[in-house]
Amino acid sequence: MKSFLYCLYAEYLKIRKSKVLIGSILAFSLGPIMGAVFIVVLRNQELSDANSAIRSKALLTGFSTDWGSYLNLIAQVMGVGGIIIIGFIAAWIFGREYSDGTLKDLFVLPISRIKIILSKMTAIFIWGFFLAIAILILALILGTLLQLPGFSGQIFFNSIVKISIVTFLVLPLSTPVTFIASIGKGYLAPLTFVILAIVIAQIIGALGFASYFPWAVPGIYSQIIGSNNILNFYSYLILYITSFIGLSATILWWNYADQTK
């Protein structure tokens, strides 16, 4: 346990000293900020008339200028944007060891490779939840400044539960990314994989099978398409099996592949 905590602390130091942390916060912040801009435009008739595309989008999605819609938007930001940003974080945490040439230094430490992997995965999960909390706080601040109507304890609680569940659906999808980062020995392959997964999710969604594609499940649950009723037990089962395979493949690769090439 002590060696695991040592590895986790080392990951914390790497994250704290990098610019990726600030970059991820700024990237996620675009969601609440754009949502606030959306609300300002819809509230102002002149701006709304001048931006008919925004008004049409709001009518199409049932978006309204109240707390319920705004906090639901935050869940959607996590469900869709989270896959990209968390995927980038996973690619950075694992890929940087290859790009910076520090992997060999990790392997000479008297610590099992499984503990190193688990510490990195834990860092990804903590980072992801930190970002979810950060954008929720930002949304609460912006919503308060905009004096949005319809706030209640029930709406707030339901929103926290929803955002938490979406986060629990997004984070496990980082394990296939860590495997691709390991076999690709850098950033490019995993980032390409994440973008490809998003594109395939759109294609499969158009074919009507999105509920069975892991990278589409978080967005569907966040009600990005209006309803999450198409999700079922197998939707979640496939997602977590995919996550387990990704983690297992990463562990096997780190333990048995020739890392000197």
TABEL-V757571 format. One record per run of one state. SS is the DSSP state (H for helix, E for strand, L for the rest). FROM is the first residue (numbers start at 1). TO is the last residue. If there is no record, write none. Layout:
SS/FROM/TO
SS/FROM/TO
//
This chain:
L/1/1
H/2/17
L/18/19
H/20/43
L/44/44
H/45/50
L/51/51
H/52/61
L/62/65
E/66/66
H/67/99
L/100/102
H/103/107
L/108/112
H/113/145
L/146/148
E/149/149
L/150/152
H/153/171
L/172/173
H/174/184
L/185/187
H/188/207
L/208/209
H/210/212
L/213/213
H/214/221
L/222/232
H/233/256
L/257/261
//
